[in-house]
């Protein structure tokens, strides 16, 4: 076997040339999940670093050093990786920061893509932590933090998530300042709020947040900031924080979080700095600091005092790495050096004097006068340092008070949360007891009827036969009736007491939830506090009304079968079937009455993102991340039709009210509508970025669309005319849906808000304020009530004003989708915990 053959599945060999000989590989540096990194020289002999797009598991190297897809099935994804790699190179080349590695150029060759970057001399920060801990003084770490946050802010301003920030990916330049490198895991699909996790694994234990470990979980700027906080934590303690999965496991087992907080344990650091790191290491993304700019602003009051000292430390760091050369023993050069040193000293003194707001005159030649000036400058510097020390102490005291008050408020919130959880559990127990008592009462009534009937039969036979024991039978019959009546009264009383306990617990739960909202309002002003629901409204129509769901009991079933996240769910129009789709690439069909799995439908090669029934119930559709929509026959559960959208992903697909149109939102910013099988689709150029939500109005005349560009728009479904642009949201849109009466449009967003617009003629008016904590939403057939999935994995019942009326239980993880059955008597929810939960209102 030749050397080239041995290297055929690994890296490029030394001496290999690229870009028509402009660059020569000198040695291999490292490999990761996304590519290979090499040292190289350009044609002028200058050192550069070259990154090669070589995604693990998707690519292989042939004997002629070319890179090919690993298999036929991986070819589309491999091509997508190359396109993203080049797009990222272009974006990175536009970054203007001395603390982010500079991209010089990018090009394609050998069947893949390459990125050429400046070579930065220095060690990585992990080496500094391991070998030179004495250099990591509080002043230096604060200075380092200032520059690293500045670099991350620059990266995020270009809509990039780095996704692999850790000490090993941060170089320390000769001045001791950070330079962020290795953007191999970065993704430029990042908006100002989030980005969807790539299927390629990118985790670094201790430095990766929760969301990096789970495929399909949304990521945001705060995901990178967790890694930044972990890097600061390592600099202060000498080791990385415990991995996020270990912390999760400990909390799940009701053990103490293994992460030891920095606050109160590391004197010499400003308390606000330590508290900010502890906050940003929160497992829940929403509890962290949300942007690098916000973090910088939080630290601004403590930075001026430390920056000057940090600069001094950086200079000492540079001196330690690059000691000055010994003086040359030549008198002439000594004289020249003396003159040069005097000039430099003059400039330095001018700079120092400028910092005190006055300008020194020309430096006198008299040595005594010069010494007096230096002494005066030293005294002024000492006085300024004293004032800064006093101010820093006062600021530290204030920050300590803020930290204590924040901790007290968090304790109150946690206590309220515990109280709410306990009340919900007691309520669930009471509802179970009530159902059990009702079953006992029903059984007792049935038993009474059967026993009395048997005794009556015996009495009739005895009387017919002239038996003299009829009096005894009459006595037994009467006694049995009395016993049964007493038992029935006892069970009815117990049931009534259970119903009263349920009502009392519901009232306490509403009060606790309201109090919890008030406690949290000071920390999260955007959360809309829930109004008191007031007295229950008597049902005015069908049994499945808001009042019925608030008052009556319901059964709950957990539907298991999916092996990964369940992302979509729908009822058929007759209420007989439920269809779900998930990240296990399957569509599953369930019996809506029994919850039994009827059939698993395969054929999709990637995540199933959307499912929907036709209004006539004759077929249903499923859409997936391979860019295909499949049409299934409801009765036969077989494939009718396959629609290739021409795009890589389909996030949302729906069927029109007449069951004659299918619409989908696509990554190219369009909404496409398919009619007859032999007709080309109608194309609506709807948005400037990925369309993530689409919905028909109940009359089929309108189409609503939501997008990564954070806008919601309404279109004429026939003419494609834009009828309404409903403005920008704070985050990208995850779904849109019309209420069945067509008078309200709902949109959910990536930051777990729900917005509602009401219709008045041709005008759509936004409700007063968005409602927080909602991941998914569905309206009842009567539009009287709404069902939402909450950010704490609970299913909630809401009125038309989006006020919570009842918590219906929940899942073990985030809820992705909810749906209400056609009769309004059933609710289904789909979750990241790989299950569905079916709620059925008792008759």
C-alpha positions in Angstrom: 0.0 0.0 0.0 1.4 3.4 -0.9 1.7 6.4 1.4 -1.0 8.1 -0.6 -3.4 5.2 -0.2 -2.7 5.2 3.6 -3.8 8.8 3.7 -6.8 8.4 1.4 -9.3 8.5 4.2 -7.5 11.0 6.5 -5.7 14.3 5.9 -3.8 15.9 3.1 -0.1 15.0 3.1 2.7 17.6 3.7 3.8 19.1 0.4 0.3 19.0 -1.1 -0.5 22.3 -2.9 -3.8 24.2 -3.3 -5.1 27.1 -5.4 -2.7 26.5 -8.3 0.3 26.3 -6.1 -0.4 29.4 -4.0 -0.5 27.4 -0.8 1.6 24.5 0.3 0.6 22.2 3.2 3.4 22.0 5.8 1.8 19.9 8.5 -1.6 18.6 9.8 -2.9 20.4 12.9 -6.2 18.9 14.0 -9.5 17.5 12.9 -13.1 17.9 14.2 -16.6 17.0 13.3 -16.7 19.5 10.5 -13.2 19.5 8.9 -9.4 19.3 8.9 -7.0 22.1 9.9 -3.5 22.5 8.4 -0.5 24.8 8.7 0.6 26.0 5.3 2.7 28.6 3.6 1.7 31.0 0.8 3.9 31.5 -2.2 5.8 34.3 -0.3 6.7 31.9 2.5 4.3 33.4 5.0 2.6 31.1 7.5 -1.2 30.7 7.2 -3.8 28.3 8.6 -6.1 26.4 6.1 -9.3 24.8 7.0 -10.8 22.0 4.8 -14.5 21.2 4.7 -14.5 17.5 5.6 -17.7 16.8 7.7 -17.3 13.6 9.7 -19.6 10.7 8.6 -20.6 12.5 5.4 -17.3 12.6 3.5 -14.3 10.4 2.5 -11.0 11.0 0.7 -10.1 9.2 -2.4 -6.6 8.1 -3.4 -6.1 11.2 -5.5 -6.8 13.4 -2.4 -10.2 14.4 -3.6 -13.1 14.6 -1.1 -16.3 12.7 -2.0 -19.7 12.1 -0.2 -19.5 9.1 2.0 -22.5 7.6 0.3 -25.2 8.4 -2.3 -27.6 9.2 0.5 -25.2 11.7 2.1 -24.6 13.6 -1.1 -27.3 16.3 -0.6 -26.2 17.0 2.9 -22.5 17.1 1.9 -23.2 19.6 -0.8 -25.2 21.7 1.8 -22.2 21.6 4.1 -19.9 22.9 1.4 -22.3 25.7 0.6 -22.6 26.7 4.3 -18.8 26.5 4.7 -18.3 29.0 1.9 -21.1 31.2 3.2 -19.6 31.2 6.6 -16.2 32.1 5.2 -17.6 35.0 3.4 -19.4 36.2 6.6 -16.3 35.7 8.8 -14.2 37.6 6.3 -16.4 40.6 6.9 -15.9 40.6 10.7 -13.7 43.5 11.9 -12.3 42.6 15.2 -8.7 42.0 16.4 -10.0 39.3 18.6 -11.5 37.1 15.9 -9.3 35.2 13.5 -9.1 36.9 10.2 -10.3 35.0 7.1 -8.2 35.9 4.0 -9.9 34.0 1.3 -11.9 30.9 0.4 -12.0 28.6 -2.6 -13.2 25.2 -3.9 -10.9 22.5 -4.9 -10.6 18.7 -4.6 -14.4 18.4 -4.5 -14.7 20.4 -1.3 -14.0 23.9 0.0 -11.1 25.6 1.8 -10.8 28.7 4.1 -7.4 30.5 4.5 -6.8 32.4 7.8 -4.1 34.4 9.4 -1.7 32.4 11.6 -1.9 33.8 15.1 1.3 33.2 17.2 0.7 32.1 20.7 -0.7 29.4 23.0 -4.3 28.4 23.4 -6.0 29.5 26.6 -6.3 25.9 27.8 -2.5 25.7 27.9 -2.4 28.9 29.9 -4.9 27.6 32.4 -3.0 24.3 32.7 0.6 25.5 32.8 0.6 29.1 33.8 -2.2 29.6 36.4 -0.2 32.2 38.3 -0.8 34.6 35.3 -4.6 34.4 35.7 -5.0 37.1 38.3 -8.4 38.8 38.8 -7.2 41.9 36.9 -6.0 39.8 33.9 -9.1 37.6 33.8 -11.3 40.7 33.8 -9.3 42.2 31.0 -9.5 38.9 29.1 -13.3 38.8 29.7 -13.7 42.3 28.3 -12.0 41.4 25.0 -13.6 38.0 24.7 -17.1 39.4 25.1 -16.2 42.1 22.5 -15.2 39.3 20.1 -18.4 37.3 20.8 -20.6 40.4 20.3 -18.9 41.0 16.9 -19.6 37.4 15.9 -23.2 37.5 17.0 -23.8 40.9 15.2 -23.1 39.0 12.0 -25.8 36.5 12.8 -23.3 33.7 13.6 -23.3 31.2 16.4 -19.8 29.9 17.1 -21.2 26.8 19.0 -17.7 25.6 20.1 -16.3 28.3 22.4 -13.9 26.8 24.9 -10.3 27.5 26.1 -8.8 25.3 23.4 -10.5 27.4 20.7 -9.2 30.7 22.0 -5.6 31.7 21.2 -3.7 34.1 23.5 -1.7 36.5 21.4 1.8 37.9 22.5 0.0 40.7 24.4 -2.1 38.2 26.4 -5.3 39.1 24.6 -7.8 36.5 23.3 -8.3 35.6 19.6 -11.3 33.4 18.9 -10.6 30.7 16.4 -12.1 27.4 15.0 -15.4 28.4 13.5 -15.8 24.9 12.0 -19.0 24.3 14.1 -20.4 27.8 13.5 -23.7 28.3 11.7 -24.8 31.4 10.0 -28.4 30.5 10.0 -28.4 32.1 13.4 -30.8 35.0 13.8 -30.7 37.4 16.6 -32.5 34.9 18.7 -31.8 31.3 17.7 -30.6 28.6 15.3 -31.6 25.0 14.8 -29.1 22.5 16.0 -27.1 20.7 13.2 -27.3 16.9 13.0 -23.5 16.8 13.4 -22.5 16.5 17.0 -20.7 19.5 18.5 -20.3 19.1 22.3 -17.4 19.8 24.7 -18.2 18.4 28.1 -18.2 21.2 30.7 -18.4 24.0 28.0 -21.5 22.9 26.0 -24.9 23.9 27.3 -27.9 21.5 27.5 -29.2 22.4 24.1 -26.0 21.2 22.3 -26.5 17.6 23.5 -30.0 17.1 22.0 -30.7 17.0 18.3 -33.6 19.3 17.2 -33.4 21.6 20.2 -33.4 25.3 19.4 -30.2 27.3 20.2 -29.6 31.0 20.6 -27.1 33.6 21.5 -27.3 32.5 25.1 -26.1 29.1 24.1 -22.7 30.6 23.1 -22.7 32.7 26.3 -23.0 29.5 28.4 -19.7 28.4 26.8 -18.2 31.8 27.4 -19.2 31.6 31.1 -17.8 28.1 31.4 -14.5 29.5 30.0 -14.4 32.3 32.6 -15.2 29.6 35.2 -12.3 27.5 34.2 -10.0 30.6 34.2 -11.0 31.4 37.8 -11.1 27.8 39.2 -8.6 26.0 37.1 -11.1 23.4 35.8 -14.3 23.3 33.6 -17.8 23.2 35.2 -19.5 19.8 35.5 -21.0 18.7 32.2 -24.6 19.8 31.7 -26.0 16.2 31.4 -24.4 15.4 34.9 -26.1 18.5 36.3 -29.4 17.6 34.8 -29.2 14.0 36.1 -28.4 15.3 39.6 -31.4 17.7 39.6 -33.7 14.9 38.2 -32.7 12.7 41.1 -33.4 15.7 43.5 -29.7 16.0 44.4 -27.7 19.2 44.7 -26.4 20.7 41.5 -22.7 19.7 41.3 -21.8 23.1 40.0 -20.2 25.1 42.8 -21.2 28.8 42.4 -18.4 31.4 42.1 -20.3 34.0 44.1 -18.9 34.4 47.5 -16.0 31.9 47.0 -13.4 34.0 45.1 -12.3 37.2 46.7 -10.5 39.7 44.5 -13.2 39.5 41.8 -16.0 42.0 41.6 -19.2 40.3 42.9 -21.2 41.3 39.9 -18.7 39.5 37.6 -19.0 36.3 39.6 -22.7 36.5 39.8 -23.0 37.1 36.0 -21.0 33.9 35.4 -23.2 31.9 37.7 -26.3 33.3 36.0 -25.1 32.5 32.5 -24.3 28.9 33.6 -28.0 28.3 34.2 -29.2 25.1 32.6 -32.4 26.8 31.2 -31.4 29.1 28.3 -34.0 31.7 29.2 -32.4 32.2 32.7 -29.0 33.2 31.3 -27.8 36.6 30.2 -29.2 36.9 26.7 -26.5 38.8 24.7 -22.8 39.7 24.9 -23.8 43.4 24.7 -26.0 43.0 27.8 -23.2 41.3 29.6 -20.7 44.0 28.7 -23.1 46.7 29.9 -23.6 44.8 33.2 -19.8 44.8 33.8 -19.2 48.3 32.5 -19.1 49.9 36.0 -16.3 47.5 37.2 -14.3 47.6 34.0 -12.5 51.0 34.2 -10.8 50.1 37.4 -9.5 46.8 36.2 -8.8 47.6 32.6 -5.7 49.7 33.3 -4.4 47.1 35.7 -5.3 44.4 33.2 -3.3 46.2 30.5 -0.3 46.2 32.9 -0.8 42.5 33.4 -1.0 41.9 29.6 2.3 43.8 29.2 3.8 41.6 31.9 2.4 38.6 30.1 4.0 39.7 26.8 7.3 40.3 28.6 7.2 36.8 30.0 6.7 35.3 26.5 9.0 37.7 24.7 11.8 39.0 26.9 13.7 42.0 25.6 16.9 41.4 23.7 20.2 42.2 25.6 21.7 45.7 24.9 24.3 45.8 22.2 27.9 46.7 23.5 28.4 49.6 21.2 28.7 53.1 22.6 27.1 54.8 19.6 24.1 52.5 19.8 23.8 53.1 23.5 23.7 56.8 22.9 21.1 56.3 20.2 19.1 54.1 22.5 19.3 56.8 25.3 17.9 59.5 22.9 15.2 57.1 21.7 14.3 56.2 25.3 14.0 59.9 26.3 11.7 60.5 23.4 9.6 57.5 24.3 9.5 58.6 27.9 8.3 62.0 26.9 5.4 60.5 24.9 4.6 58.2 27.9 4.6 61.1 30.3 2.4 63.1 28.0 -0.1 60.3 27.9 -0.1 59.9 31.7 -0.5 63.6 32.2 -3.4 63.7 29.7 -5.2 61.2 31.8 -5.3 63.7 34.7 -6.8 66.4 32.5 -3.8 68.7 32.2 -0.9 69.0 29.8 2.7 69.0 31.0 5.1 71.5 29.6 8.2 70.4 27.8 10.3 68.1 29.9 13.0 70.1 31.6 16.6 69.1 31.2 17.2 69.6 34.9 17.3 66.2 36.5 15.9 67.5 39.8 13.0 69.2 38.2 12.3 66.0 36.2 12.3 64.0 39.4 9.9 66.5 41.0 7.5 66.1 38.1 7.7 62.3 38.3 7.0 62.4 42.1 4.0 64.7 41.5 2.6 62.3 38.9 3.1 59.4 41.2 1.2 61.2 44.0 -1.6 62.1 41.7 -1.8 58.6 40.4 -1.9 57.2 44.0 -4.7 59.7 44.9 -6.7 58.6 41.9 -6.2 55.0 42.7 -7.4 55.6 46.3 -10.6 57.3 44.9 -11.1 54.4 42.5 -10.7 51.9 45.3 -13.3 53.7 47.5 -15.7 53.8 44.5 -15.1 50.2 43.7 -15.8 49.2 47.3 -19.1 51.2 47.3 -20.1 49.6 44.0 -19.2 46.2 45.3 -21.5 46.8 48.3 -24.3 47.8 46.0 -23.8 44.8 43.8 -23.8 42.6 46.9 -27.1 44.1 48.0 -28.5 43.5 44.5 -27.3 39.9 44.5 -28.9 39.3 47.9 -32.2 40.8 46.8 -32.1 38.8 43.6 -31.5 35.6 45.6 -34.4 36.4 47.9 -36.7 37.1 45.0 -35.6 33.8 43.3 -36.3 32.0 46.6 -39.8 33.4 46.7 -40.3 32.4 43.0 -39.1 28.9 43.8 -41.3 28.6 46.8 -44.3 29.7 44.8 -43.3 27.2 42.1 -43.1 24.4 44.6 -46.5 25.5 46.1 -48.1 25.5 42.6 -46.6 22.0 41.8 -47.9 20.6 45.2 -51.3 22.0 44.6 -51.4 20.6 41.0 -50.4 17.2 42.5 -53.1 17.4 45.2 -55.6 18.4 42.5 -54.7 15.5 40.3 -54.9 13.1 43.3 -58.3 14.6 44.2 -59.6 14.2 40.6 -58.4 10.6 40.6 -60.1 9.9 43.9 -63.3 11.5 42.6 -63.2 9.2 39.5 -62.6 6.2 41.7 -65.6 7.1 43.9 -67.8 7.6 40.9 -66.8 4.2 39.6 -67.5 2.7 43.0 -70.9 4.4 43.1 -71.7 3.1 39.6 -70.6 -0.4 40.6 -72.6 -0.2 43.8 -75.7 0.9 41.9 -75.2 -1.9 39.4 -74.7 -4.4 42.3 -77.8 -3.1 44.1 -79.9 -3.6 40.9 -78.6 -7.1 40.4 -79.0 -8.2 44.0 -82.5 -6.7 44.3 -83.4 -8.4 41.0 -82.2 -11.7 42.3 -84.1 -11.4 45.5 -87.2 -10.3 43.7 -86.9 -13.4 41.5 -86.6 -15.6 44.5 -89.7 -14.0 46.1 -91.7 -14.4 42.9 -90.8 -18.1 42.7 -91.6 -18.6 46.3 -95.0 -17.0 46.0 -95.7 -19.0 42.9 -94.8 -22.3 44.7 -96.8 -21.3 47.8 -93.6 -21.3 49.9 -94.2 -19.9 53.4 -90.8 -18.2 53.5 -92.0 -15.3 51.4 -92.0 -13.0 54.5 -88.4 -13.8 55.2 -87.5 -13.0 51.5 -89.4 -9.7 51.8 -87.4 -8.9 54.9 -84.1 -9.7 53.1 -85.2 -7.6 50.1 -86.0 -4.6 52.3 -82.8 -5.0 54.2 -80.7 -5.2 51.0 -82.4 -2.1 49.7 -81.7 -0.2 52.9 -78.0 -1.3 52.9 -77.6 -0.3 49.2 -79.2 3.0 49.8 -76.9 3.7 52.7 -73.9 2.7 50.7 -75.0 4.9 47.8 -75.5 7.9 50.1 -72.1 7.3 51.6 -70.4 7.2 48.2 -72.3 10.2 47.0 -71.3 12.2 50.0 -67.6 11.2 49.5 -67.9 12.1 45.8 -69.4 15.5 46.7 -66.6 16.1 49.2 -64.0 15.2 46.6 -65.7 17.6 44.1 -65.6 20.3 46.7 -61.9 19.6 47.4 -61.3 19.9 43.7 -63.0 23.3 43.5 -61.1 24.5 46.6 -57.7 23.3 45.1 -58.5 24.9 41.8 -59.1 28.2 43.6 -55.8 27.9 45.5 -54.0 27.0 42.4 -55.3 30.0 40.5 -54.3 32.2 43.5 -50.8 30.7 43.7 -50.3 31.1 39.9 -51.4 34.7 40.1 -49.0 35.3 43.1 -46.2 33.6 41.2 -46.8 35.8 38.2 -46.6 38.9 40.5 -43.4 37.7 42.0 -41.8 37.2 38.6 -43.1 40.4 37.1 -40.2 42.4 38.4 -37.7 40.0 36.8 -39.5 39.3 33.6 -41.7 42.3 32.7 -42.8 40.8 29.4 -44.8 38.0 31.1 -48.5 38.8 31.1 -50.0 38.2 34.5 -53.1 36.0 34.5 -56.4 37.6 35.6 -58.6 35.8 38.1 -61.0 33.7 36.0 -64.0 34.5 38.1 -67.0 32.3 38.4 -67.5 29.4 36.0 -69.7 30.0 33.0 -72.5 27.6 32.4 -72.2 25.7 29.1 -74.3 27.3 26.4 -73.7 24.8 23.7 -72.1 21.4 23.4 -70.7 19.7 26.5 -67.1 20.3 25.4 -67.1 23.9 26.3 -64.6 26.0 28.3 -66.7 25.6 31.4 -66.9 21.8 31.0 -63.1 21.5 30.7 -62.7 23.8 33.7 -65.3 21.9 35.8 -65.4 18.3 34.8 -62.9 15.5 35.2 -61.0 13.9 32.3 -59.1 10.8 31.5 -55.4 10.8 30.5 -53.5 8.4 28.3 -49.8 8.4 27.4 -49.2 7.2 23.8 -45.8 5.6 23.4 -44.2 4.4 20.1 -42.0 7.2 18.8 -38.3 6.8 19.6 -37.3 10.4 19.3 -38.8 13.9 19.6 -42.5 14.1 18.5 -42.9 17.3 16.5 -46.4 17.3 15.0 -49.9 15.9 15.7 -53.4 16.2 14.3 -56.9 14.8 14.7 -58.9 13.5 11.7 -62.2 15.5 11.1 -64.3 12.6 12.4 -62.3 12.3 15.6 -61.5 8.6 15.0 -57.8 8.9 14.3 -54.8 10.8 15.5 -51.6 11.2 13.3 -48.2 12.2 14.7 -44.8 12.7 13.2 -41.4 12.9 14.8 -37.6 12.9 14.5 -37.5 9.1 14.2 -38.6 9.8 10.5 -41.9 8.0 11.0 -45.6 8.9 10.8 -47.8 7.0 13.4 -51.5 6.5 13.3 -53.4 6.1 16.6 -57.0 5.2 17.5 -58.4 8.3 19.1 -60.8 6.4 21.4 -58.5 3.8 22.8 -55.1 5.4 22.2 -53.9 2.2 20.5 -51.2 2.5 17.8 -52.8 1.3 14.6 -49.9 1.6 12.1 -46.4 3.1 11.7 -45.8 4.6 8.2 -42.3 4.8 6.9 -40.7 6.4 3.8 -39.4 9.7 5.1 -35.6 9.8 5.4 -35.4 12.7 7.8 -37.4 14.4 10.6 -41.2 14.6 10.1 -41.9 18.2 10.9 -45.6 18.7 10.0 -48.8 16.6 9.7 -52.3 17.7 8.7 -55.7 16.0 7.6 -57.8 17.1 4.7 -61.1 18.6 5.9 -63.0 15.9 4.1 -61.0 13.3 6.0 -60.1 11.4 2.8 -56.3 11.9 3.1 -53.6 13.4 5.3 -50.2 14.8 4.6 -46.8 14.6 6.3 -43.8 17.0 5.5 -40.2 16.3 6.4 -36.7 17.8 6.4 -35.8 16.0 3.2 -38.0 18.6 1.3 -40.8 16.2 0.5 -44.5 16.2 1.3 -46.2 12.7 1.3 -50.0 12.4 0.8 -51.5 9.3 2.6 -54.9 7.6 2.0 -56.8 7.7 5.4 -58.8 4.5 4.9 -56.0 2.3 3.4 -53.1 4.0 5.2 -51.1 3.8 2.0 -49.2 6.5 0.0 -51.2 8.4 -2.6 -48.8 10.9 -3.8 -45.3 12.4 -3.2 -44.6 16.1 -3.7 -41.0 17.2 -4.2 -40.8 20.8 -3.1 -37.4 21.6 -4.6 -36.1 22.7 -1.2 -34.0 21.0 1.4 -36.5 21.4 4.3 -40.2 21.8 4.9 -41.2 23.2 8.2 -44.9 23.6 7.8 -47.6 22.2 5.4 -51.4 22.4 5.5 -54.4 21.4 3.4 -56.9 23.9 2.2 -60.6 24.0 3.3 -61.8 22.5 0.1 -59.4 19.6 0.4 -58.1 20.6 -3.1 -55.0 22.5 -2.2 -51.8 21.8 -0.2 -49.6 24.7 0.9 -46.1 24.7 2.4 -43.6 27.2 3.7 -40.1 26.8 2.3 -36.5 27.8 3.1 -36.2 30.0 0.0 -38.8 32.4 1.5 -41.7 31.2 -0.7 -45.1 29.7 0.0 -46.0 27.1 -2.6 -49.5 25.9 -3.3 -50.2 22.6 -5.1 -53.6 21.8 -6.7 -54.1 19.1 -9.3 -51.3 16.6 -9.5 -50.5 17.5 -13.1 -50.4 21.3 -12.5 -47.3 23.3 -11.4 -47.5 24.9 -8.0 -48.5 28.4 -7.4 -45.6 30.3 -5.9 -46.0 33.3 -3.5 -42.7 35.2 -2.8 -43.7 35.7 0.8 -40.6 36.5 2.8 -36.8 37.3 2.8 -36.0 34.2 4.8 -37.2 30.7 5.6 -41.0 30.4 5.9 -41.6 28.5 9.1 -45.4 28.7 9.4 -48.3 28.7 7.0 -52.1 28.5 7.4 -55.3 28.8 5.3 -58.2 30.8 6.6 -61.3 28.7 7.3 -63.0 30.1 4.1 -59.8 29.3 2.0 -59.5 32.9 0.8 -56.5 33.9 2.8 -53.1 32.4 3.6 -51.0 33.5 6.6 -47.3 33.0 6.7 -44.6 33.5 9.3 -40.8 33.5 8.8 -37.3 33.5 10.2 -37.3 37.2 9.2 -39.6 37.7 12.2 -42.6 38.9 10.2 -46.2 37.6 9.8 -48.1 38.4 6.6 -51.5 37.7 5.1 -52.0 37.0 1.4 -54.9 36.5 -1.0 -54.8 32.8 -1.6 -55.9 33.1 -5.3 -54.2 36.3 -6.5 -51.1 36.2 -4.3 -51.7 39.9 -3.4 -50.2 41.0 0.0 -53.2 42.1 2.1 -51.5 42.7 5.5 -48.0 42.9 6.9 -48.4 42.5 10.6 -45.0 43.8 11.6 -41.9 42.4 13.2 -41.8 40.1 16.2 -38.9 40.0 18.7 -37.9 36.6 17.5 -38.5 34.4 14.5 -41.9 32.9 14.0 -42.4 29.1 14.7 -46.1 28.7 13.7 -49.2 30.6 12.5 -52.9 29.4 12.8 -56.3 30.9 12.3 -59.1 30.3 14.8 -61.9 28.2 13.3 -64.2 31.3 13.2 -61.6 33.1 11.1 -61.6 36.2 13.3 -58.3 35.7 15.1 -54.8 34.8 13.9 -52.3 33.4 16.3 -48.5 33.2 15.9 -45.9 31.6 18.2 -42.3 32.7 18.3 -38.9 31.1 19.0 -38.7 33.0 22.4 -41.9 31.2 23.5 -44.4 34.1 23.0 -47.8 34.0 21.4 -49.2 36.9 19.5 -52.8 37.3 18.5 -54.4 39.6 15.9 -58.2 40.1 15.7 -60.0 40.9 12.5 -62.2 43.9 11.9 -63.2 44.0 8.2 -60.0 44.0 6.3 -58.0 45.2 9.3 -56.0 43.1 11.7 -55.3 44.5 15.2 -52.6 43.2 17.5 -53.7 42.4 21.0 -52.4 44.7 23.7 -49.4 42.5 24.7 -47.9 39.2 23.7 -48.3 36.3 26.2 -45.1 34.6 27.4 -44.3 31.0 28.1 -46.1 29.4 25.1 -44.5 26.9 22.8 -47.6 25.8 20.8 -51.2 26.7 20.4 -54.5 25.2 19.1 -58.1 26.6 19.2 -61.2 24.5 19.9 -63.7 23.9 17.0 -66.0 26.5 18.5 -63.2 29.0 19.0 -64.4 29.4 22.6 -61.2 28.1 24.2 -57.5 27.6 23.4 -55.0 24.9 24.4 -51.4 25.8 24.7 -48.1 24.0 25.5 -46.2 25.9 28.0 -42.4 26.5 28.5 -42.6 24.4 31.7 -44.0 21.4 29.7 -47.5 21.8 30.9 -50.8 21.7 28.8 -52.9 24.8 29.6 -56.5 25.6 29.0 -57.0 29.3 28.1 -59.9 31.6 27.3 -60.1 33.7 24.1 -58.1 36.5 25.9 -55.3 33.9 26.4 -55.8 33.9 30.2 -55.0 30.5 31.8 -58.1 28.8 33.2 -56.8 25.4 34.1 -53.5 23.4 34.0 -54.3 20.0 32.5 -51.0 18.3 33.3 -47.9 17.9 31.2 -44.9 16.0 29.9 -41.4 15.4 31.0 -39.9 17.8 28.4 -40.8 20.6 26.0 -44.2 20.4 24.3 -43.8 20.7 20.5 -47.5 20.6 19.3 -51.1 20.5 20.6 -54.4 19.8 18.9 -58.1 19.8 19.8 -60.4 17.0 18.6 -63.4 17.9 16.3 -65.9 17.5 19.1 -63.8 19.6 21.5 -63.8 16.7 24.0 -60.3 15.5 23.3 -56.8 17.2 23.5 -53.6 15.7 22.3 -50.1 17.0 23.0 -46.7 16.0 21.5 -43.4 16.4 23.3 -39.6 16.1 23.2 -40.0 13.3 25.8 -41.0 11.0 22.8 -44.6 10.6 23.9 -48.1 12.0 23.2 -50.6 12.6 25.9 -54.3 12.2 25.1 -56.9 13.9 27.4 -60.5 12.9 27.1 -63.3 14.8 28.8 -65.5 12.5 30.9 -69.0 12.0 29.7 
